[in-house]
Every structure is written in structure tokens, then in C-alpha cells.
Amino acid sequence: MRFTLWAVGLFCLVGLVSSNIEMSNEENRQPSISIVGGTPAVVGEFPALGAMRTSSGALRCGGTLITPFHVLTAAHCLSGLSATAISSLRMMFNSLTVSGGTGSIARNVTRAIIHPNYTTVTRGFDVAVMLLNSPITTIELTTLPTDSAIATTTRPATTTRPTTTRPATTRPATTRPATTRRTTTRRTTTRRTTTRPTTKPSCSCTCPPATVRQKVQAKTQAVDSRAFSTYENEPAVIAGWGTTSSGGNISPVLLKANVTVLANSVVASQYGSSFLPLAMLGAAAPGKDTCQGDSGGPLYVDGVQVGITSWGNGCADPRFAGVYTRVTTYVDWIAQTVASNPV
């Protein structure tokens, strides 16, 4: 009897220690966000979505290939890392698993440029660009938003990265037919129709000195006000390798889920002043959300990446939406960063 009680006590103690170790390891893997309520992706569905791995092979974040040399991700995935730690990161593309497989493409990260205005206090400006050690030219690039109102009247034909067609499988075939979309990232020196703020303080991260843009007056308020869609109430797709529940295990396969972009007023009512409508957007669906495991991954609307997985309160909590970096706010900075850091 005494032995039985001792054995039970020892078992409970071992379980408690094991649980604490797992929790500690999980915390060390942060930041990380991925999919709750998702279904497995199929081969070739998200070729430009890459898994960011540490030197030990652990999943850290996600990112999307926007040029053969450049990867778009979240600033908080890289914030606080030394240049040495960043250069030890490795990206795995065109794969259903974090470790790769048939047809997967791996590249080393050489350096990263974090948005100079990013801070952990407000979580705004949560965007960064990483450079790869060699180009990837065999998979389709991620499509970023374009301003259709201006694109048809004032944008020149030149672009800052190759034009690609959007993969037909970026969204489920049952919900939206495949279309061909030209991918153009704008240079700030060729636009004269929108007013862009100049927000370029000194850089305190691994990025080069910021380039100050001149403020250009808009020709008409009408064009400026409809320059980009807010995507409110639009169906969207999220994808990643992370946990399938809060505090759970990393998914062994790439998962995807359908969500809806919410109105800014709805997300603001959930998060208050922490939600910045110009810098962020929210998306949700019953039982579906991003969670621990793949920050920096994409939010797609009609095959176009309109969001970068950023933060949220819990995972699939019906009271709170997932929050994403609003890509349309940063397309000029992304284009400028790519142009200033070609290799």
C-alpha cells in the first residue's frame, strides 16, 4: 500500500515536471502562429509559402516568396535576433511539411530588413523582408495587392519584380475559379496620385538606413479614397504549420482554413485601441484561426496576400479575431526595400 501511494506520487511528479518542460519549450519557440480548425493543403497549393526554421531545425515562423531573392514575413519573427542568428535561419518552400520532401526548395537567409517603425509596444509596422542566399525561379511568387483605380490610368508598365500568374490552387477550387493576375509592386518614384505619409525615423535593427520619401499631393480625393480595398466581409484563406489548438503541438503537415475579413469597427470593438485599422486587419470564422506556430504567414483574398499573420488573443476564441498586418499599407515600403536590397 505504501509502495502504491509512493508510485502514484512519483508518477504525478514526473508528469508535472514533463508538462513544465514542454511548456517552457513551447514558449521558447515563440513567436509563432498557425492554423486551428484547418484541413491539409494539397501538393502545389501554396508553393510560395515557406517555413522558417532555426539552426536546430525547429519551426520559428512563416514567410512568402515575393521575388526570387526576397521573403515577406512579420517583423516580430526577427525582432531581437542578432545578425548571426538571422543568417542561421533557413526557409523551406514548396513543401507540405516543415522538414521538406519531394520537390521542396530550401534556401538560407543572409540578412533581413525590419520596418524601422516596428515596436513591440503597439505591434504596428509588423513587416519585414528577408534576403535569400540564392534565387528561387521554379515556383510562382506570391501576389501582393495593387491599386486597380490607379493601375489603369497612371501606373507605368515597369515593375520592381517579375510578373507572375497567381497559382490556381491558392484558394479552394469550389469557392472561386482560378484567374490570372499580374503581380506588380510599385516604386514610389513613379506614383504621383496618392498621398503617402513620411514615417522614417532612424533604424535601430538589422536594416539599412531608411530612405526618406517626399510627400506627394493627391490629384483627386476620389482616387485616393478608393486606392485600395479594405477587404471587409471578403472570404479569405490562411495557411501554416503551427499548433491546432492553443498550447498544442505543431502540425506535421501544412494546414489551411477559410475565414472572413471583418469590418474594422468589429475588430476595434474587440481589441480597443490595440487595434490600428490603418496598419492591421482582422479575420475570423467559427472554430478557425491562426495560433501558435507560424507568424509571418499569409492571409489571402482571391489569391492576393493582403495580410501577414501578426497577433491575436487566444486561438479561435469567438470573442476575438486574428489580427494581420495590412499589406496595402506597406506595399510601397516593401517595393522600396526590395529595390534597395537587390541581393
N, C-alpha and C positions, 0 to 999 in steps of 0.2 A: 504493500500500500504506500509506504514511504517512498519507494523507488518510483512508483507510478506518478505520484504527485511531483517528485523531482524531475521526472522525464517530461511531464506536461509543462512544468515551469520553464525548463530549458528550451523546449520547442517554441514556446511563446516568445522567450527572449531572443532566440535566433531569428524568428520571424520579424520581430520589431527592428532588430539591427539591420536585417536584409532590406526591410522596407525603407529605412532611413538612408541606406546606401543607394538604393535605386532612386530615391527622391533627390539625393544630392547629385547623382549623375545626370538626372533629368534637368536639374537647374543649371548645371554646367553646360548643357547643350543649348541653352537659350542664347540669343533669341531664336525662336523657331515657331513656325505656324504652318498648319496644313489642313486636311480635309476631314470633317465629320459628316457622316451620312452620305459618303461618296460611293461611287461604283468604279471598278477598274477601268482604266483607259485602255485603248487598243493600240497595237503597233502603228506607229506613224501618226498618231493623233496630235501629239504635242512635241514635235521634234526639236523645236527651238527652246523648250523649257528644260533648263539644266539644274542638276542637283549640285549644290556647293558643298564640297567635302573638305574636312580638315586633313592635316598630315597623317592623322591616325585612321582616317577613313570614315569618321563619323559625319553624319549629316549636320550641316550648320544652317543653311538657308537654301533658297532657290534663286533663280535668275533667268532672264530671257535673252536670247541672242538677237541683237538689233542690227549689227553689222558683222561681217566675218571676223572682226577683231574685238568687238565690244559687247559687253553683257550689262543689261539693266537689272538693278536689284535695289533693295532698300538700304538706306544709309545706316540704320541701326544694326544691320547684319555685320557691318565693318567697323562701326564706331568703337574706338578704344583699342583696336588691334594695331600692333606695330607694323611697320613696313615689311619686316621679316615674316610676321605671321600671315599677312595678306599674300605675300609671294609664295607661301606654302599651301595656299588653297588650290583646289583642283575642281574643275567643272566637268560634269558628265552630261552629255546631250544625247538626244535620240535614243532614250532608254526608258524601259518601264520599271527598272529597279535602280536603286542608288548606286549599286556596285557595277552597273553596266551589263553588257551582254552582246548578243549578235547585232551588229550594226551600230552599236553605241560609239560615241566620239568623245574622247577625253582631252582636255587642254589644261595647262597650268595657268594660273593667274599671275601676271607680272606686277601689276600695280592697280590702284583704284583711286578714283576721284569722288570724294563725298561732297554733296552740296554744301557750300561754305556756310549756309544759314541753318544747317541742321543742329538741333539741340534736343536733348532727352527731356527737357522741361516741357516743351509744347508738343513735341513729336511731329511738328511741321517740317516741311522740306525733307521728308524721309525718302530720299532718292540718291542713288549713286551709280556710277559707271565703272566697270572693271575692264581691264585690257587683258587679252589672252596672248600666250607666247607664240602662237601661230594661227593663221586664219582657218575658219571653217567655211567651206564653199559648197558642201554637198547636201546641205539641208536648207529648207526655206526659213527665212528670217521672220521674226515677229513683226507684225504690222502695228505701227503707232498711229494715233489719231491725226487727222488732217482737218483743216478748216475748209469745208466744202464751199462756204459762201465766198471765201476769198480765193480759193483754189481755182475757181472757174473764171475769175476775172483779172487777178493781179499776180498770181504766183508764177515765176518763170519756170521753165522746164528743168533747170538744173536742180540736183538734189545733193544731200550730204552723204547718202549711202545708196547702194544698189537698189533698183526697183525690183520687187518680187511679187509673186502672186500669193494670196492667202491660202494656206492649206485647207482643203475641203473638209477635213475632219476636225478642225478646231472647235466646232460646235456639233452636237449630235445631228445626224442627217435627218432625223424625224422632226426636228423643230425648225430648221432653217436651211434652205438649199444653199449649196456652195456657190460663191460668187468670186469673181476675180477683182481684187482691189489693189490699186497701185500704192506702194509704200513710199511716201516722201517725207523726209524730215527737213523742216525749214531752217535756212540760215537767217539769222537775224538781220543781216546786211541787205537782204533782198526784199524785205517787207516794208511797206510804207502806209499800211492801212489800219493798224491796230496800235493801241497804247499799251506799252508794257512797262511795269514798274522797274526801277533800277534798284536792286537789292543785292549788293555785292560787297559785304564787309570783308575784312582781311581773313584769309583762310587759316584755320588752325588745325587742319587734319593732314592727310597724305596727299591732298590735291595741290595743283599748281596755283600760283596767284590768280585771283579772279580777274576776269576781263569785264570792264565796265561798259554797259551798253548805253547808248544815247536814247533818251526818251523821245518817241516819235508820236506826233499828234494823229489821231484817227481822222479820216476824211469825213466819215459819217457815223453817228452813233448807232444807226441801224445795223450796219455791217459789223461794228464792234460787238454789239449785244448778242448777235447770233453767230459769232465766230466759231464757237464750239458748243456741242450739245452738252446738257447736264446729265444725260442718260437716265433721268428719273423714270422709274417704272419699266425700264428696259430689262428683258431677260439677259442673264449673264452666266458665264461659266468660270468656275475656279478649279484649280488643279494643284496637286502637290503630293509629297511622300510622307507627311508628318503624322501625328497621332490621330486616331479616330475617336478619341474622347479626351476630355481634359485630364492631363496627367497620365494618359495611357501610353501605349507603345507606338513606336514609329511604324508606319505601314511598310510592308515588304515590297509593295507594288505601287505604281503611280495611280492615284485616285482622282476622280473629277466629280463635280456636282453642279447642278443648276441652281442659281439664286436669282434674285431680282434687285436691281439698284433702287434704293429707297430715296424718297424726297429728302432734301437737306433738312427740312423742318422736322421730319420724323426722327432723323438721326440726332439732331440737335436737342430734341426733347428727351432723348435717352442719355446723352453724354454731357449736356450743358455746354459750358464754354470750352471744354476739352476738344470738342469737335469744331474744326475750322473748315467751313464749307468751300472756301476757295482753294484750299490745299488738300482736302480729303473728300472722299465719298463713302457712303455706307451701302452694304448689300447684305441680304439675308433671305432665308427660306426656312420653313418649319423643319427642324431637325438637321439642317445643313449649315455648315460654317467652316471657316478656316480655324485651325487650332495649333497646338504646339507641334512644330516640325518643319515648316517651310516658309518662313517670312521671305519677302523678296520675290515671291512668285506672282503670276499674273491674274488679273480679273479681265476676262474677255467679254466684249459686247459685239456680237456679229463678227467674231473673228479678229477684232481690233483690241489691242491691250489698252484699256482705259484706266486700269488701276494696278497698283503694286501692293501686295499684301503687307499690311503695316501693324495694326494692333486691334485690340478688342477686349471686352470684358467677358471672360469665360469663353466657352465654346458651345455654339448652338443654343445659347441662352435666349429664350423667346423675348426677353426684355431688352436685349442689346444686339445691334447689328455688328457685323465685322466691318472694320474701318480700313480703307485703302488709300494710298497716295493717289491724288487726282493727276493722272499723267498729262492731261491737256494743259495744266498749269505750268508744266515743266518741259514741254517739248522743245522750246527754244533753248533752254539751258542744256538739255540733252544733246541737241544738234550742235550747239556751240562747243560743248565738251568733247564730243566725238571729233569735230573738225580740228580742235586744238591739240588733240592727242591721237593722231592717226595710227601710230603703232607704239 
